[in-house]
Amino acid sequence: MSGRAALGIAFFGGGTGGHIYPSLAIAETLERLEPNARAVFITGDRPADESSLDGQLVFGHPTMRVAIGARPPSAKPHAMLRCVRAWGQAVRDSREALRELQAECDSIVAMSTGGYVSAPAAQAARVERVPLVLVSLDARIGKANRFISKRARHRLVAQNDGPKGWDAIGPIVGNRAIAPAAKPECRRMLGLDPDTPTLFIMGGSQGATSINVFMSALCDTSPDALDGWQVLHLAGDARAAADVQIAYESAGLRGRVLERQNPIGPAWGAADLALCRSGAGTVAEAHANGVPSIFLPYPYHRDQHQAANAQPLVDAGGAIVLEDRITPQANLEAVGPPLRELLASPERRNAMTRALGQLPCKDGASTCARLLIDAAKKV
């Protein structure tokens, strides 16, 4: 890249694609407002971080990524020791990335989407005197975001309502997550039958073992539940995808199983019903595409923030939240009947779709983009 840019943006976040895709959505908006800006993504070193940015163009160029070796804090002594040992190098690597961006731009600003990767990067921004905009994606503010918030110029929450001291900007959804065409065409894009109702199953960017094994168990015990349907299942990794594909084929069910789908928009466009986790990004995408959903929040979060993410859609009548009971038998008993009911009831699914269409839909990406530009100008 030659010449200087007026604006540079450092995006902090990683560990899962859920912390990176919102940054890409905001970058889309920034490109319309500041087409000659530059960006660097300071992420974790997990494969999910790399795959989330693989092949993505930002401001017309392949994404510039700096992978730092941050580790999450933990109550377990050995894991906490790894976090502490990794902290210093993660801060130094982040500072170097910020200085390199600063050398290429008249002014720079940082944006954090939270998570453990963001904490050392936010510390680097403080030391380098780079203004920081913080976006909490989840309805409940996590520990990392509470730590980072002390260093942030703006504290935003990507929900329609937020806690005191945080500005609610609405969900952040990029073009990659919006259905690009009508249902039949989206199904054709994915190699599915264009005229068959489609159940979309996704456990987040890394998949969900309990959802994968539940669907395999459902195929084994009650394949008739999916009569007249086809399945698009994002299993998270190659081994899980192969196992689930075998389960569908053994039951004589139509389905396509992939590790992941990027862009995700055609998958939402193909769906008549979704069964998925309720990370903030997934909930926002279900809302934006009007897909009635059964949400199974990640069962190991102490604060159950994924359940809180989905609650506005539940209150509106556009989704239901069920407990993921982890074992296949327990989920067959708890999730199986509500899933069967929705699969068999187009009237209820249509009512849920209408309810989603009546929810407010703020453009969180545009609001955040404009705040980033404003923060950079005030340096």
C-alpha positions as CSV (number, residue, x, y, z in Angstrom):
1,M,0.0,0.0,0.0
2,S,1.5,3.4,-1.0
3,G,0.8,6.9,0.3
4,R,-0.7,8.0,3.5
5,A,-4.4,7.6,4.5
6,A,-6.4,10.1,6.4
7,L,-7.9,7.5,8.7
8,G,-6.8,4.2,10.2
9,I,-8.9,1.8,12.2
10,A,-7.6,-0.9,14.5
11,F,-10.2,-3.6,15.2
12,F,-9.8,-5.6,18.4
13,G,-11.5,-8.9,18.9
14,G,-11.2,-12.6,18.4
15,G,-11.4,-16.1,19.9
16,T,-14.6,-16.8,17.9
17,G,-15.9,-15.4,14.6
18,G,-18.7,-13.7,16.7
19,H,-16.2,-11.1,17.8
20,I,-14.8,-10.5,14.2
21,Y,-17.9,-10.5,11.9
22,P,-19.3,-7.3,13.6
23,S,-16.0,-5.6,12.9
24,L,-16.3,-6.5,9.2
25,A,-19.8,-5.2,9.1
26,I,-18.6,-1.8,10.5
27,A,-15.8,-1.8,8.1
28,E,-18.3,-2.2,5.2
29,T,-20.0,1.0,6.4
30,L,-16.7,2.8,7.0
31,E,-15.7,2.0,3.4
32,R,-18.7,3.9,2.1
33,L,-18.0,6.9,4.4
34,E,-14.1,6.9,4.2
35,P,-13.2,4.8,1.1
36,N,-9.5,5.5,1.4
37,A,-9.1,4.5,5.1
38,R,-6.9,1.6,6.3
39,A,-7.5,-1.1,8.8
40,V,-5.7,-3.7,10.9
41,F,-7.4,-6.5,12.7
42,I,-5.8,-7.5,16.0
43,T,-7.2,-10.9,16.8
44,G,-6.4,-14.1,18.6
45,D,-4.3,-16.9,17.2
46,R,-7.1,-19.5,17.0
47,P,-8.1,-21.1,13.7
48,A,-11.5,-19.5,14.0
49,D,-10.0,-16.1,13.9
50,E,-8.0,-16.9,10.7
51,S,-11.0,-18.5,8.9
52,S,-13.3,-15.5,9.8
53,L,-11.0,-13.1,7.9
54,D,-9.8,-15.5,5.2
55,G,-10.6,-14.0,1.8
56,Q,-12.2,-10.9,3.2
57,L,-11.5,-7.5,1.5
58,V,-11.5,-4.3,3.6
59,F,-11.1,-1.0,1.9
60,G,-10.4,-2.8,-1.3
61,H,-7.4,-4.8,0.1
62,P,-7.0,-8.2,1.8
63,T,-7.4,-7.9,5.5
64,M,-4.3,-7.0,7.5
65,R,-4.3,-9.3,10.6
66,V,-2.1,-9.4,13.6
67,A,-2.6,-12.5,15.7
68,I,-1.6,-12.0,19.3
69,G,-1.1,-14.9,21.8
70,A,-3.6,-13.6,24.4
71,R,-5.2,-16.2,26.6
72,P,-8.5,-16.1,28.5
73,P,-8.4,-15.6,32.3
74,S,-9.5,-18.6,34.4
75,A,-10.2,-19.7,37.9
76,K,-8.0,-22.6,37.2
77,P,-4.4,-21.9,38.4
78,H,-2.6,-23.3,35.3
79,A,-4.9,-21.5,32.9
80,M,-4.6,-18.2,34.8
81,L,-0.8,-18.6,34.7
82,R,-1.0,-18.9,30.9
83,C,-3.1,-15.8,30.7
84,V,-0.6,-13.8,32.9
85,R,2.4,-15.0,31.0
86,A,0.9,-14.2,27.6
87,W,-0.2,-10.7,28.7
88,G,3.0,-8.7,28.2
89,Q,3.8,-10.0,24.7
90,A,0.2,-9.6,23.6
91,V,0.4,-5.9,24.7
92,R,3.7,-5.4,22.9
93,D,2.5,-7.0,19.7
94,S,-0.6,-4.8,19.8
95,R,1.5,-1.7,20.4
96,E,3.7,-2.5,17.4
97,A,0.6,-3.0,15.2
98,L,-0.8,0.3,16.3
99,R,2.4,2.2,15.7
100,E,2.7,0.7,12.2
101,L,-0.9,1.8,11.4
102,Q,-0.1,5.3,12.8
103,A,2.9,5.6,10.5
104,E,0.6,5.2,7.5
105,C,-2.3,7.4,8.6
106,D,-3.0,11.0,9.6
107,S,-5.1,9.8,12.6
108,I,-6.1,6.4,13.9
109,V,-8.8,5.1,16.2
110,A,-9.4,1.7,17.8
111,M,-12.6,-0.3,18.1
112,S,-13.1,-3.3,20.4
113,T,-15.8,-5.9,20.2
114,G,-14.8,-7.4,23.5
115,G,-13.5,-10.7,24.6
116,Y,-10.2,-11.7,26.2
117,V,-8.2,-10.8,23.0
118,S,-9.4,-7.2,23.3
119,A,-8.1,-6.6,26.9
120,P,-4.3,-6.5,26.1
121,A,-5.0,-4.6,22.8
122,A,-7.0,-2.0,24.8
123,Q,-4.1,-1.6,27.1
124,A,-1.9,-1.0,24.1
125,A,-4.3,1.6,22.8
126,R,-4.1,3.4,26.2
127,V,-0.3,3.4,26.2
128,E,-0.2,4.6,22.6
129,R,-2.9,7.3,23.2
130,V,-5.2,5.9,20.6
131,P,-8.9,6.7,21.2
132,L,-10.9,3.6,21.8
133,V,-14.6,2.8,21.0
134,L,-15.9,-0.2,22.8
135,V,-18.9,-2.2,21.6
136,S,-20.4,-4.9,23.8
137,L,-22.2,-7.3,21.5
138,D,-24.0,-9.2,24.2
139,A,-26.9,-7.9,26.3
140,R,-25.0,-8.4,29.5
141,I,-21.6,-6.8,29.9
142,G,-18.9,-9.3,30.4
143,K,-15.8,-9.1,32.5
144,A,-13.4,-8.1,29.7
145,N,-15.7,-5.3,28.6
146,R,-16.0,-4.0,32.1
147,F,-12.2,-3.8,32.3
148,I,-11.9,-2.2,28.8
149,S,-14.7,0.3,29.5
150,K,-12.5,2.3,31.8
151,R,-10.3,3.0,28.8
152,A,-13.0,3.7,26.2
153,R,-14.2,7.0,24.8
154,H,-17.5,5.6,23.8
155,R,-19.3,2.6,25.5
156,L,-21.8,1.0,23.1
157,V,-24.0,-2.1,23.3
158,A,-25.2,-3.7,20.1
159,Q,-28.7,-4.2,21.3
160,N,-31.9,-2.0,21.2
161,D,-31.6,-1.4,24.9
162,G,-28.6,-1.1,27.1
163,P,-27.5,-0.8,30.8
164,K,-26.9,2.6,32.4
165,G,-23.8,4.3,31.1
166,W,-23.9,2.4,27.8
167,D,-25.4,3.7,24.6
168,A,-27.6,1.2,22.7
169,I,-26.9,1.4,19.0
170,G,-28.9,-1.7,17.8
171,P,-27.7,-5.0,16.3
172,I,-24.7,-5.0,14.0
173,V,-25.3,-7.0,10.8
174,G,-23.2,-6.9,7.7
175,N,-24.1,-7.5,4.1
176,R,-22.5,-11.0,4.3
177,A,-25.2,-12.0,6.8
178,I,-28.2,-10.8,4.8
179,A,-30.0,-13.1,2.4
180,P,-28.9,-12.1,-1.2
181,A,-32.0,-13.5,-2.9
182,A,-35.3,-15.2,-2.4
183,K,-35.5,-18.6,-0.7
184,P,-35.4,-20.8,-3.8
185,E,-32.4,-19.0,-5.2
186,C,-30.5,-19.1,-1.9
187,R,-31.2,-22.8,-1.7
188,R,-29.9,-23.3,-5.2
189,M,-26.7,-21.4,-4.2
190,L,-26.1,-24.0,-1.5
191,G,-26.9,-27.1,-3.6
192,L,-30.3,-27.6,-1.9
193,D,-33.7,-28.3,-3.5
194,P,-35.2,-24.9,-4.2
195,D,-38.8,-26.0,-3.3
196,T,-38.3,-27.9,-0.1
197,P,-38.7,-26.3,3.4
198,T,-35.3,-26.0,5.0
199,L,-34.2,-26.3,8.6
200,F,-31.0,-24.4,9.3
201,I,-28.8,-25.6,12.1
202,M,-25.8,-23.8,13.4
203,G,-23.8,-23.8,16.6
204,G,-21.8,-20.6,16.0
205,S,-18.5,-20.1,14.2
206,Q,-17.0,-23.2,16.0
207,G,-20.0,-25.4,15.9
208,A,-21.8,-27.0,18.9
209,T,-21.1,-30.6,19.8
210,S,-24.4,-31.0,21.8
211,I,-26.5,-29.7,18.9
212,N,-24.6,-32.0,16.4
213,V,-25.2,-35.1,18.5
214,F,-28.8,-34.2,19.2
215,M,-29.5,-34.0,15.5
216,S,-27.7,-37.3,15.0
217,A,-29.8,-38.9,17.8
218,L,-33.0,-37.4,16.3
219,C,-32.2,-39.0,13.0
220,D,-31.7,-42.3,14.7
221,T,-34.8,-42.3,16.9
222,S,-37.4,-40.1,15.0
223,P,-36.4,-39.5,11.4
224,D,-40.1,-38.9,10.6
225,A,-39.8,-35.6,12.5
226,L,-38.2,-34.2,9.4
227,D,-40.6,-35.6,6.8
228,G,-41.0,-33.1,4.0
229,W,-37.9,-31.1,5.1
230,Q,-34.3,-30.7,4.1
231,V,-31.5,-29.7,6.5
232,L,-28.6,-27.3,6.1
233,H,-26.3,-28.0,9.0
234,L,-23.1,-26.1,9.8
235,A,-21.2,-28.5,12.1
236,G,-18.1,-26.4,12.9
237,D,-15.4,-28.8,11.8
238,A,-14.7,-31.6,9.3
239,R,-15.0,-34.6,11.7
240,A,-18.3,-33.4,13.1
241,A,-19.7,-32.6,9.7
242,A,-18.8,-36.1,8.5
243,D,-20.5,-37.7,11.5
244,V,-23.7,-35.7,11.1
245,Q,-23.8,-36.3,7.3
246,I,-23.7,-40.1,7.9
247,A,-26.6,-39.7,10.4
248,Y,-28.8,-37.9,7.8
249,E,-27.9,-40.4,5.1
250,S,-28.6,-43.4,7.3
251,A,-32.0,-42.0,8.1
252,G,-32.8,-41.3,4.5
253,L,-33.1,-37.6,5.1
254,R,-32.2,-34.8,2.7
255,G,-29.5,-32.6,4.0
256,R,-26.3,-30.8,3.4
257,V,-23.7,-30.6,6.1
258,L,-20.8,-28.2,6.0
259,E,-18.1,-27.1,8.4
260,R,-19.2,-23.5,8.0
261,Q,-20.6,-21.1,5.5
262,N,-19.1,-17.8,4.5
263,P,-20.8,-15.6,3.6
264,I,-23.7,-16.7,5.9
265,G,-26.4,-14.7,4.1
266,P,-27.5,-17.5,1.7
267,A,-27.9,-19.9,4.6
268,W,-30.3,-17.5,6.4
269,G,-32.0,-16.9,3.1
270,A,-32.6,-20.6,2.6
271,A,-34.1,-21.2,6.0
272,D,-37.7,-21.6,7.1
273,L,-36.7,-22.4,10.7
274,A,-33.4,-22.2,12.5
275,L,-32.0,-24.2,15.4
276,C,-28.9,-22.5,16.8
277,R,-27.0,-20.9,19.6
278,S,-27.9,-17.4,20.6
279,G,-24.7,-15.5,20.4
280,A,-25.3,-11.8,19.7
281,G,-24.4,-12.1,16.1
282,T,-26.6,-15.1,15.5
283,V,-29.6,-13.5,17.1
284,A,-29.1,-10.3,15.1
285,E,-28.9,-12.2,11.9
286,A,-32.1,-14.2,12.7
287,H,-33.9,-11.0,13.4
288,A,-32.5,-9.2,10.3
289,N,-33.5,-12.1,8.0
290,G,-36.9,-12.7,9.7
291,V,-36.2,-16.4,10.4
292,P,-38.2,-18.0,13.3
293,S,-35.7,-19.7,15.6
294,I,-35.2,-22.1,18.4
295,F,-32.3,-20.8,20.4
296,L,-30.2,-23.2,22.6
297,P,-27.9,-20.8,24.6
298,Y,-24.4,-22.1,25.3
299,P,-24.9,-24.0,28.6
300,Y,-21.6,-23.3,30.3
301,H,-21.8,-19.5,30.6
302,R,-22.3,-18.5,34.2
303,D,-24.2,-15.3,33.4
304,Q,-26.3,-17.0,30.7
305,H,-25.8,-13.9,28.5
306,Q,-26.8,-15.8,25.4
307,A,-30.3,-16.3,26.8
308,A,-30.5,-12.6,27.4
309,N,-29.4,-11.9,23.8
310,A,-32.4,-13.8,22.5
311,Q,-35.0,-12.4,25.0
312,P,-36.3,-9.5,22.8
313,L,-37.1,-11.9,20.0
314,V,-38.8,-14.3,22.4
315,D,-40.8,-11.4,24.0
316,A,-42.0,-10.4,20.5
317,G,-43.1,-13.9,19.7
318,G,-40.4,-14.5,17.0
319,A,-38.3,-17.1,18.7
320,I,-38.2,-19.6,21.6
321,V,-35.4,-20.3,24.0
322,L,-34.8,-23.8,25.3
323,E,-32.2,-25.2,27.7
324,D,-29.4,-27.2,26.1
325,R,-29.3,-30.2,28.4
326,I,-26.1,-31.4,26.7
327,T,-26.7,-35.1,26.4
328,P,-28.5,-36.5,23.4
329,Q,-31.2,-38.3,25.4
330,A,-32.0,-35.2,27.6
331,N,-32.2,-33.0,24.5
332,L,-34.4,-35.5,22.7
333,E,-36.9,-35.1,25.6
334,A,-36.5,-31.3,26.0
335,V,-35.9,-30.0,22.5
336,G,-37.4,-32.7,20.3
337,P,-41.1,-32.0,21.0
338,P,-40.9,-28.2,20.4
339,L,-38.9,-28.7,17.3
340,R,-41.4,-31.2,15.9
341,E,-44.2,-28.8,16.7
342,L,-42.7,-26.0,14.8
343,L,-41.7,-28.2,11.9
344,A,-45.3,-29.3,11.6
345,S,-46.9,-25.8,11.9
346,P,-46.4,-23.4,9.0
347,E,-49.0,-21.2,10.6
348,R,-47.0,-20.7,13.7
349,R,-43.8,-20.2,11.8
350,N,-45.5,-17.5,9.7
351,A,-46.7,-15.8,12.8
352,M,-43.2,-15.8,14.2
353,T,-41.8,-14.3,11.0
354,R,-44.4,-11.5,11.1
355,A,-43.5,-10.8,14.8
356,L,-39.8,-10.4,13.9
357,G,-40.7,-7.9,11.2
358,Q,-42.4,-5.7,13.7
359,L,-39.3,-5.4,16.0
360,P,-37.3,-2.2,15.8
361,C,-34.2,-2.6,13.7
362,K,-31.5,0.1,14.4
363,D,-28.5,0.2,12.2
364,G,-25.7,-0.4,14.7
365,A,-23.0,-0.6,12.1
366,S,-23.7,2.9,10.7
367,T,-23.9,4.4,14.2
368,C,-20.6,2.8,15.3
369,A,-18.8,3.8,12.0
370,R,-19.8,7.5,12.5
371,L,-18.6,7.5,16.1
372,L,-15.3,6.0,15.0
373,I,-14.8,8.8,12.5
374,D,-15.8,11.4,15.0
375,A,-13.4,10.0,17.7
376,A,-10.5,10.0,15.3
377,K,-11.1,13.7,14.3
378,K,-11.1,14.8,18.0
379,V,-7.6,13.5,18.6
